[in-house]
Amino acid sequence: MDAQTLLLLSFVLVLSIFVGFELISKVPSTLHTPLMSGSNAISGITLVGALVSTGLGGVTLGTVLGFVAIVFATINVVGGYFVTNRMLEMFKKKEDPK
């Protein structure tokens, strides 16, 4: 990979971080639960892609990066479901103690 490609990819990464932060910071709190569910679905797709990438074998770097992607996507999916569940608990009616 040449220096120009690496610079372009770094620029795209930094730009996506800033755009993502701006978008997430402007989302009202009532929309966080549906967005979290959507991001969990996307992370699930990422997890499947990482499993396929790791299972292909071949290049050692691809296998290592696939394994790292599996770890991070799994953390994201599991954490996202915990956060979604916790947010949904906030909307349930509390029972009156008798």
N, C-alpha and C positions, 0 to 999 in steps of 0.2 A: 504494500500500500504506500503510495507516494505521499509527500508532505501536504500537497494541495487537497487531496481527498481526506486526509486526517483532519486538516483544518476545517474543511467544509462539514464533516461529521461532528466535530466539536462545536461548531457554530450552531448546527441544528439541535444538538443536545442542550446547549445553554439556552437557546431561544425557547425550546419546548418546556424547559424548567420554569422560565419566567412567565410564559403564557399560561401554563398549568396553574401556577401559583395565583396569578391574577384571576383566572376563571373560578377557581375553588374559593377564593376569599370573597367573591361577590355572590355566592350562592346563598339564598336564605335558608335558615335552619329547617324549615318545613320540607325542603327538597333533599336534605342530606340522605335520608333513608332510601328513597328510590335511586338516587345516584350511587349510593354504596352498593346496592344490589346489582346495578348495572356494571360497576367496576369489578364486582366479584365474578360476574360472568366473563368479563374480558380477561381477568386473571386466570380463570379456569381454562380459557382458550390458550393463554400463554403457557400454562402448565402442560397442556397436551402437546403443544409445539416443542417445549423443552424436553419432554419425554421422548418424542420422536427424534429430536436432534441428538440426544444422548444415546439412544438405542441404535443409531446408525453405525456407530463405531467409526473406524477409520482414523481420522486425525485426532491426536491426543488433545490438542487445544480445544477443538469443538466439543469433545466429550466433557472436558473440565468446565467449559463455559455453559454447556447444557446442564450439568449438575448444579452449578451455581444458580442458574435460572430456575431449576426445579426447587431449590431451597427457598429462594426469594419469592417465587410465585406461590409456593405452599404457605409461607408465612403470611403473605398478602391475602390469600383466600381465607385462611383460618381466622386471622385477625379481623378481616372484613365481616365475616359472619358473626363473630362475637360482638363487634360494634353494632351491627345491624340489629342483632337480638336485643342488645341493651337499649338501643334507641326505641325499638318497638315496645319494650316493657314500659317505657315512660308514657306511652299513649294508652295503656290499659287502665280500665277503671279499677280503683282500689276498693276492696271489699270493706264494708263497715264492720268493725269489731263489735261483737255483742256481749 
